[in-house]
């Protein structure tokens, strides 16, 4: 079990890894070895995710989520399979961590009477400065 946050865990059995050929660095090795990792995590089928976290994770995943609700993360930036595995796992954990944090509800507020007064006083002061810039009365 991978602990993400209080009340949020992922079972390693729910994560499926497959190895594919990468298109990144590696020279001629890239044509022979399957160093890229494709990590699959069934978001809708995971019994360990609370419903609110599941909904936020589906929204955060975007195009990485299939129609069946499987999150697919592909890692191919590193030359070795082990580093790509670690990278894919870290990205999955980071995504679930972001989904575990509930957004703060915005509570509407009103400006205080003193702040309204300061704003109006500032506007009057600025208007007075601009009034003084006007053309002066002609002198005889």
C-alpha positions in Angstrom: 0.0 0.0 0.0 1.2 3.5 -0.9 0.1 6.1 1.5 -0.7 9.4 -0.3 -2.6 11.4 2.3 -4.6 10.7 5.4 -7.4 8.4 4.3 -6.0 8.1 0.7 -4.0 5.0 -0.3 -3.2 3.2 -3.5 -2.7 -0.6 -3.6 0.4 -1.7 -5.7 -1.9 -4.4 -7.2 -4.0 -1.7 -8.8 -1.0 -0.4 -10.7 -0.1 -2.1 -14.0 3.2 -1.5 -15.7 4.2 -2.3 -19.2 7.4 -1.5 -21.0 7.7 -0.1 -24.5 10.4 1.3 -26.7 11.2 4.9 -26.0 11.7 7.7 -28.5 14.0 9.7 -26.3 17.7 9.6 -25.5 19.7 6.4 -25.6 21.5 6.2 -28.9 21.2 2.9 -30.7 20.1 1.3 -27.5 16.8 2.9 -27.9 16.1 0.6 -30.9 16.8 -2.5 -29.0 15.5 -2.1 -25.4 12.1 -1.3 -24.0 13.1 1.4 -21.5 9.9 3.5 -21.6 7.3 2.7 -18.9 3.5 2.9 -19.4 1.8 2.9 -16.0 -1.9 2.2 -15.8 -4.1 2.9 -12.8 -7.8 2.1 -12.8 -9.2 5.2 -11.1 -12.9 4.2 -11.3 -12.2 0.6 -10.2 -9.9 1.4 -7.2 -11.7 0.6 -3.9 -9.2 2.6 -1.9 -9.9 6.1 -3.3 -12.7 8.1 -1.6 -15.4 9.3 -4.1 -14.4 13.0 -3.8 -10.7 12.3 -4.5 -11.8 10.0 -7.4 -13.8 12.8 -9.0 -11.0 15.4 -8.6 -8.5 12.9 -10.0 -10.6 12.3 -13.1 -10.9 16.0 -13.7 -7.1 16.6 -13.1 -6.1 13.6 -15.4 -7.7 15.2 -18.5 -6.5 13.4 -21.7 -4.5 10.8 -19.7 -7.8 9.2 -18.6 -9.3 6.6 -21.0 -13.1 6.2 -21.5 -13.0 3.2 -19.1 -11.5 5.4 -16.4 -8.0 4.1 -16.6 -5.2 6.7 -16.0 -2.3 6.1 -18.3 1.1 7.7 -17.5 4.0 7.3 -20.0 7.6 8.0 -18.8 10.4 7.9 -21.3 12.7 10.8 -20.5 15.4 8.7 -18.8 17.8 6.2 -20.4 17.1 3.4 -17.9 13.9 1.5 -17.2 14.3 1.8 -13.5 14.5 5.6 -13.6 11.5 5.8 -15.9 9.6 3.5 -13.5 10.4 5.8 -10.6 9.5 8.9 -12.7 6.1 7.4 -13.7 5.3 6.4 -10.1 6.3 9.8 -8.8 4.0 11.5 -11.3 1.1 9.2 -10.3 1.6 9.9 -6.6 1.9 13.7 -7.3 -1.3 13.6 -9.3 -3.2 11.7 -6.6 -1.8 14.1 -3.9 -3.1 17.1 -5.8 -6.5 15.4 -6.1 -6.5 14.6 -2.3 -6.4 18.3 -1.4 -10.0 19.6 -1.3 -10.3 23.1 -2.9 -11.0 25.9 -0.5 -14.6 27.3 -0.7 -14.5 31.0 -1.4 -16.6 33.0 1.1 -17.8 36.3 -0.4 -16.7 39.3 1.7 -17.7 43.0 1.6 -15.4 46.0 1.9 -15.4 47.7 5.3 -16.8 51.2 5.8 -13.3 52.5 6.5 -11.9 51.1 3.3 -14.8 52.6 1.3 -14.1 56.0 3.0 -10.4 55.8 2.1 -11.2 54.9 -1.5 -13.5 57.9 -1.9 -11.1 60.2 -0.2 -8.3 59.0 -2.5 -10.6 59.6 -5.5 -11.4 63.2 -4.3 -7.8 64.0 -3.8 -6.9 62.7 -7.3 -9.8 64.7 -8.8 -8.5 67.8 -7.0 -5.0 67.4 -8.5 -6.5 67.0 -12.0 -8.8 70.0 -11.5 -5.7 72.1 -10.8 -4.2 71.1 -14.2 -7.0 72.9 -16.1 -6.4 76.1 -18.1 -5.9 79.1 -15.9 -8.2 82.2 -16.2 -6.8 84.8 -18.6 -5.0 87.7 -16.9 -5.4 91.3 -17.8 
